[in-house]
Each structure stands twice: as C-alpha cells, then as structure tokens.
Amino acid sequence: MNLSPITSAFAAGAPAGAAGPESVWLQFVPLLVIFAIFYFLLIRPQMKKAKEQRQLIASVAKGDEVMTQGGLLGRVMQVGDEYLHLEVAEGVVVKIQKAAVTLLLPKGTIKKL
C-alpha cells in the first residue's frame, strides 16, 4: 500500500506559510464586515428608535393628546410613574401603561375627528 501520491497531493496544494498570522486575520475580515453591516442597518436604527420612544414617554404631560399602540386616541388626564389616565370619550377615562403611547398628536386633533 503506497500513500505517497496522496501525501504529495496534499503537500502540493498547501503553499508554504499558509497557516501564518496574516491568513488568520484575513479569515476574520468578512466576519467583521458582516457585523458592521448588521450594526449600521439593524442595531443602530433600532437603538435610535427606542431612545426616541423613551423620550416621547418621558415628555407626556397632562392635557396632551396621544395615540396608543392599539390605535386608541385620547387626552391625558393624569400622569403617574408607570401609568396614565386617558380620556377617550366624554367622561370615559381608561388607565393605560405609559409604554403603550406611540404618538404625541397636535392639540385639537381629537376634536377634528
């Protein structure tokens, strides 16, 4: 059983110095590029949107007109730490979580509808 052709074939395919430190870094370059693409296209915009949502929730005050995630429109009657009271109709007040607020509407929007 002669293994020399197989051994010489593997030896001929591997250039000298292919396992050096330069080739190890070159293998990580595509991974770094993919991570950078994911960061700028997915992670960064999502973090920016979450920051804007936190600022919106922090700025809600009594008398503001808001829309919730469920599409409910109303006027803020009372603001607490985690909840707020929302008047959705004449005399109808519901208690919702602050995190459910998605949009701050201009004053007078509810009357126009």
FENFENDA-V535878 format. One record per helix or strand of 3 or more residues. SS is the DSSP state (@ for helix, = for strand). FROM is the first residue (numbers start at 1). TO is the last residue. If there is no record, write none. Layout:
SS/FROM/TO
SS/FROM/TO
This chain:
@/4/13
@/21/59
=/65/68
=/73/79
=/83/89
=/92/97
@/98/100
=/101/105
@/109/112
